[in-house]
Amino acid sequence: MSNLTKKALASSLKEILKTKPISKVTVSDICSNCGIRRQSFYYHFADLPELVEWICWTEGEEALKKNKGYDGWEEGFYNIFLAAKKEKPFIMNIYHSVSGDTLRSYLFRLTMPLLQGVVEEIARSLRIQDITESDKCFIERFYSSAFVDVMLEWVARDMEEDPKAIIEHLSPLVKGTIPNALNAYSGRNQ
């Protein structure tokens, strides 16, 4: 029942955002739109930003599913683009009204596990064992930041570029430079 209520509140917010900016949306608007009492909202979420974060996180996780490794990163990232495009009024409201930092933080938290899986798989396939966790973490953060910036630029341009074209541009970078980065860091702290 708990997830049903959360989903109803999320759907209500998304529906409202088709006609109203998020800065003008209240908890009362959301609750009356979906027929749920305010107490129910506050039982699940402390405030509107927490609902926004829950929506972003659950839908992002759904978009990624099992595509968190090297073989599936392209599909996982593409699915993030498709999910964002499907929820364009919601994403654009977050981007323009709430804070670019909020969207950046969400996207970073979403892409970091994807890049961790990619880096781990490449390190295993190259049999790189003499790299520190700190160095792997740096590589993961670097690529996550790059992915997030590419996505935010796409949002800033009103999501007009074809996500497949973006993935095609990213693919050679990931396939070429992550192995090179791992090799460059390998054994440097011995």
N, C-alpha and C positions, 0 to 999 in steps of 0.2 A: 504494500500500500504506500509506503514511504516514497519509493521511486516513482510511482504513478503521480503522486502529488507534485514532486519535483518536476516531472516532465510536463504536467499541466501548467505549472507556473512558468516554465521555460517557453512553452508554446504560446502562452498568453503574452509574455514579454515580446517574443518575436512578432506576433500578430500586431501588437501596438506599435512596434518600431517601423512598421510599413507606412504609418501615417504621422508619427510623432517622434521627435528626436529624444534620445535617451535622457538628456538633461531635463526634460519636461515630464518624464514618466515617474509615477509614484508607486509605492507598494500597494496603495489603495486601488490605483488603476489596474494593476496586474491582477489583484484578487477579485475585484468586481468583474473583470473581463472573463475570468474562468470560474466564477462562482465559488471561490474558496475564501474562508475567513482569514483576516489578517493574522490571527494567532497561529494558523497553520503555516503561513509564510514564515513567521518568526520562529516556529518550531524547527524549520528546516534550514533557514538562512538568517544570518545576522542583519543583512542589509542587501540592497540591490547589487552592489559590486560583487558580493559573494555569490549571488545567483548567476551573474554574468560569468564569473570565473568557473562555476560548476558547469554551465552550458559549454563554455569553451573546452574545458578539460574532458568532459564525457564525450563530446562530439569529436574532438580531436583524437582521442583514444580509439573511438569507433572507426574513424577514418584510417588509422594506422593498422589496427588489428594485429596481424602477424607479420606485417611488412617492416620489421625492425632490423633486418640484417642486410648484408651486402647484396644478396640476390634480390631482395624485395624493396630496397630503399627507394628506387624510382617509382614503383607503384604506390608505396606508402606516402611519399611526398606528393605525388600526383593526386592521391585521394584527399590530402589536406587541402590542396588547391580547389578540388571539386567541392568539398564540403564548405569551404569559405565562399565559393561562388554561389552555391545553393542558398546560403544564408547571407547573401550580400547586404540586405538592409541592416541586419544585426552587426555584421563585421564593420560596415561603413560607419555605423553609429558608434561603435567602440572606438574606431580609429579617429573619428572626428570629434566626438563629444566627450568621451570618458578620458582617455589619455592614450597617446601612442605608446607610452611606457607600459601600460597595462597590456596592450596587444603584444608588444615586444616580449614582455615577460612570459606571457602565455605561450607564444610561439617558441620561445627558447626552451621552456619546460617541455614542450611537445616534441621538438626536434632533437633535443639532447639524447634521449634514450635511443632514438633511431640512429644517430651518429655513433653512439657508444657501441651498438650492435655491429655497425659497419666496421669501425676501427678494430674491435675484438676479432671479428672474422678475418679481416685482412692480416692482422698480426699473427693469427693462428696459421693461416694459409702460407704466409711467408716464413713461418717457424721463428718468429721474432719473440724471444723470451727475455732478452736483456734490455728491456725498455722499462723505465719506471712508470708507476701508475700516474704520477704527477705529469710526466711527459705525454702519456696517452690522454689524460684529462685535458691538457692544453690543446692537443690536436682536436679533440672532440669539441671543445668550446669554440675554437677557431672556426671550424666548419659549421657548427650550429649557428654562430653569429653571422656567417656568410649566408646561410640558408634563410635566416630570419630577415636579413636586410633585403635579399632578393624578393622575399614574399611581401614585405612592407612596401617596397617600391612598386610591386604589382598592385597592391591595394591602393596606393597613392595615385596610380594611373587608372583608377576606376576598374581594375580587374579586366582590362581589355585584351591583354596579350594572351595568346593560347597557352595554357599550362603545359601542354605537351612540348611546345617549342622551348619553354623555359627549362624543362627537364632535359631535353636534348642538348641544351647549352651547358647544363650542369654536369651531365654524365661524364664527358671526357675529363673534367676537372677532378671529379671524385675518383674515377678509375685510374687516373694518372698520378695525382698529387698525394693522395692519402698513403699509398704504398711508399712513395718517395719520402714523405714526411716520417713515416714509421722507420724506414731504413736510416734516415738521417739522425734520428734520435736514438736508434739502437746502439747500445754499447758506449754511449758518450759519457756515462757517469761511472765508468769502471776505473 
